[in-house]
Amino acid sequence: MQAKYEIVEEGIKGKILSGEYQVGDKLPTETELMQKYAVSRYTVRRAIGDLENEHFVYRIQGGGMYVNDWQSAKATETTSNRMLGIITTHIANYIFPNIISGADQIISDNGYAMLLANTHNDPQRERKSLITMLDSNVTGLIIEPTQSTLQSPNMDLYQKIHELNLPVVFINAKYNAIDGVSVTTDDQGAIEKLTNYLMDQGHERILGVFQVDDVQGVNRMNGFINAYQAHPQITLKSNIVMYRSTDPIKEVLAQVEQHIRTDKRPTAIVCYNDQLAIQVIDLVKSMDLSIPDDISITGFDDYQLGRYMDPAITTMVHEKERMGHDAARLLINMIEKEPAESIMYDPELIVRNSVKKIN
């Protein structure tokens, strides 16, 4: 739990970083800050003291508190900084340890250190992470966007990053409103390839289950739709379940179960990723159905655990460690004023035992 002075400090700092309080602006008085944050005068003074030490604020005796020229102070400090920041939606689970490990190899080999933050795909946590990175004077950032299909409330901070000329490389996706260097996967082409493979195996009634609050999920869904549009004679046999990262997984699986319990249940299910595919496999087995004899299941990402499932999951490769390598290398190139161009991978289809050929 944050201390009260930290809440005050974070609130004021956030407004300075976002530009709501400009350099030279007079800040609210101590009394006004006490009322705004419902804290004591000591708490306000503790917060302001920290902000003074970090060059965000200065005082004029008897004249109030003002926003310091913090950008110049940060720029001076950053010239000798060897810290790079990485912000992802998760850190410790699924594919992310491999991405971070890949980045760390390049970062450490080039004499930099790494500062990590995760957002849990929550825009407010992303905001805190961005503020932490700016406050830590990082020399560059690798960022996985949070809920990248939705309008981000953090564009003011990204604008500030742009004004500071802070190099940024996006991974997995990028925000539509921001032009920048990125390392991504051809998600649309990959799922189109995967869906066509299922059709080649005789499947016509295929259910697609896609997370649609990130660009990856929307692109994967579009690939699924494209595959069916190329086969208009069976287009009406397809179905799609769409969900957001904030939806309880039980509700998502309940929708999948409804489709399975219909008279014309799907013969195959295309899952947004392997993590979801594992949960769908558990659901199908709990309904006393066999995989792949009754229903074929596919995923995306080539998650290590998916290889050892029974049956092993047919999937599309995600270049996890390579993505970390490439993102870190591009970032260092940008810092050193060398050419840096976006990369998009063409995923490989990995055929395993979770798909059955039908007549």
CORCORNOR-V381832 format. One record per helix or strand. SS is the DSSP state (A for helix, B for strand). FROM is the first residue (numbers start at 1). TO is the last residue. If there is no record, write none. Layout:
# CORCORNOR-V381832
SS&FROM&TO  SS&FROM&TO
This chain:
# CORCORNOR-V381832
A&4&18  B&26&26  A&30&37  A&41&53  B&57&60  B&64&67  A&70&78  B&83&88  A&96&109  B&113&118  A&123&135  B&140&143  A&155&163  B&167&171  B&181&185  A&187&200  B&206&211  A&215&229  A&232&237  B&239&243  A&249&260  B&268&271  A&274&286  B&296&298  B&301&301  A&304&308  B&314&317  A&320&335  B&343&345  B&349&350
